[in-house]
Amino acid sequence: MRGTALWILDKEFPGGHNEPGWVNVGFAVSEPGALLVIVMVILAWFSRSPKSRVAVAVPWLAAILLAGLAVAWFAMSAKPGA
């Protein structure tokens, strides 16, 4: 996703001049979002044990990711301030 976004950004705005702000919002959400997905997968893997309480964190991390994606979605579709 990020590679394609950089390719389109370079095609539409060569040299990185006058790029829209919503592009930066998308990049700011996608990088930590990928890290959160990796952390959630690892926590879900460790929660296979019946005595493990790690699985409680996975829905909270998913909610944080969902909120970040909602902000990015709004910034990319509504383009506030444009």
N, C-alpha and C positions, 0 to 999 in steps of 0.2 A: 504494500500500500504506500509506504513512504517513498519507495523508489519511483513508482509511477507518479506520485504527487510532485516529486522533484523534477521529473522529466517534463511534465506538463507546465510546471512553474518556469522552467528554463526556456521552454518553447514560447510561452505567452509573455513572459517578462524577462527577456535576455539580460544578463548581467545583474539581476536581482534589484533593479531599480523600480521604484513605485509599485512594489508588490502589495497586494491587498492585505489588510490586517487579519482577515479570516483565515488566510493560509497559515500564519504563525499560530493561530489558535488551534488549528488542526494538528500542526506539528507538536505543539505543547501538550495536547491530549493523547496523541498516538504513542509517544515514547513511554510515558509513565503507564499508559494503558496496557501496553505490551508487557511491561514488567509486572503489573498487577496480575495479568492472566497467568504468567509463569509462576508467580508466588501462589496463586490460587490452586493451580494444578499440583504444585508441590505439597501444599497444605492438605489438599484432598487426598493425595497419595498417602501422607502420613496418618490420616484419620481413618485408615482402614481398620485399625485396631479398635475393638469394642470399648476399651478403656480410655481411648484418646479423646480429648476435648478440643482438639485443634480445629475440628470441622465447624465450630461456632464462628470462627473468623471468616470463613469463605463467603457467606451471604453478605456480611458487612463490607468486605472488599469488593464484592460484585456490585453492591449498591453505590459505592464510591465510583467505581468504573462507569456505571450507568449514568450517574450524575455528570461526570466529566464528558461522556459521549453526548448527553443531552445539550450541554453548553456548546460543544463543538458543532453539533447539528444545527442549533439555533444560529450560531455565528456564521456558518457556511450557507444556510438557506435564506435567512432574513437579511444578512449583511447589514447589521445595525451600524450607523455612523457613516454609511457609504453615500 
